Amino acid sequence: MIIWVDADACPKVIKEVLYRAAIRTKTSTILVSNQPLTTPSSPYIKKKVVSAGFDVADKEIIDNVAAGDLVITADIPLADAVIHKNATAIDPRGSLYTELNIKQRLSMRNLHAELRSAGLVRGGPPTLTKKEVHAFSNCLDKFLTAVK
């Protein structure tokens, strides 16, 4: 089992939770990004820098994720592709993407994209809260406990 991280947009505090979990549980963790990252020195933490471009990091994850792997992403289309490959996806706010909720999330994402393009909605998601970091940590721990 590998933890794949859509690292460009992943908040630093979430990456730190992942680093600690990877080392503690001896779980291979690969951060995929368009730019170089600084990570702790550990045999369980690797970086994969891909070329810049729309969805290049997502494609790298989709091409390499296997059934049973875990992907950390806020990208809903990526989460949908991960679920279709029988892997698990968690968003950095601690929500588990499932076959039951992914289509609704895609619909909401598409609606928000249309509202943004029409100028009716501005800005991105709100700042990550301590409660959400805690929710992420709990969701990650539940997943790792179940597979170990």
N, C-alpha and C positions, 0 to 999 in steps of 0.2 A: 504494500500500500504506500502510495506517495501522496503528499499534500502538495498541490499545485497552487500558486498564489498569482493572481492577476495583479502584479505588484505596482504598476504605475499609479493607480488611483487608490491603492490600499493605504489607509491611514497608518502613520508611524507607530502609534500605540498598538494597533492590531498586529503589525509585523513583530513588535516586541513580544506580544503574547505568543505568537507563532514560534518565534525563536526559542523561547523558554520551553514550550511544549515539545518542540522537535528534539531538543537536547534531553529533556526529562524522559520522554518516551522512546527515544532513539528511533524517531520516525523521519525518513527521508523527506525533505521539504525543498521544493524548487520554486524560486521566485522568478517569474518571467516578466521582463520589462523592456521598454524601448531605450532606456538609458541606464548607465552603470549605477549600481546600488552598493551601499556599504552594509555588510552583514557581519555577524560574529563569526569568528573562526571555529568551524565545527564540521566534522565529517558528515553531519546530517543536514547541513544547510548549503544549498548550491544556488548559483545565479545563472540565468540564461538571458543574455541580452540579444534581442532580435532587432531587425532593422525598423526604422521609423515607418509609420504608415497606418492607415485605418485598419483596425482589427488584426494587425500582424501578431501581436502577443496572444490574442484570443485564438487565432488559428493555430499557433504553436501549441497552446494548451489542448485544444480540441484534437489535434493530430496525435498527441502523445498520451492523453489521459486514458486510463484503462478502467474497466469495471472494478469497483471497490475502492478506487482512489477518491480523494477529497479535493475539491476546488474551492478556493476562497475568492469570491468576486461580488461586486455590486452590479456587474453587467448581466442584465436579465437574459438577453439572447444567448450569451455564453453559458449561463446556468441552464437554459433550456437544452442546449446541445450536450452539455455534460450529463444531464438526466437521461437523455436519449442513448448515452453510451453506458448506462447502468452505473454511473459514478454518482457521488453525492456533492452537492454545492451548498455552501453557507455564505450568507452575505456578511459584511463586516459589522453589521448592527446586531448580529446574532440570530437572524431568521434562517431557518432551513428551507431551501427550495425543494418542492416535492412535485410529483406528477399531478397532485390535486390542486396546487396553487400556482404553478408556473404559467398556465395560460391566462389566468386572471392578471397576474403580474405583467405579462407581455402586453395585454390589452391596456392596462393602466399606463405603462411606459409609453406606448404608442399614442395614447390620448394626450399625455403630458408633452410629448414631442410636437404634436400638432398645435397644442395651445402655445408652446414656446415659439414655434415658427410663425404663428399668427400674432405674436406680441402680447398675448393675453396673460402669459405667465413668464416671470423672469427669475433668474438665479437658479442655483442648484439645490442639492439636498442640504438640510440643516447640519450644523456642526455635530459631530459625534459626541454623545453624552457618556458620562461614567456608567450610567445604568446600561447603556447599549454595549459598552466595552465588557461589562460584567456578563451581559446576556451572551455575547460572543464567546467569552471564555467558558461559560457553562455549556454552550452548545458544542464547542470544540471538545471539551473534556468528555461529554457524553458520547460523542462519536468515537474518540480515541479509546475510551474504556470499552466500548462495544466491540471494537475490532481487535483489540490486543488480547 
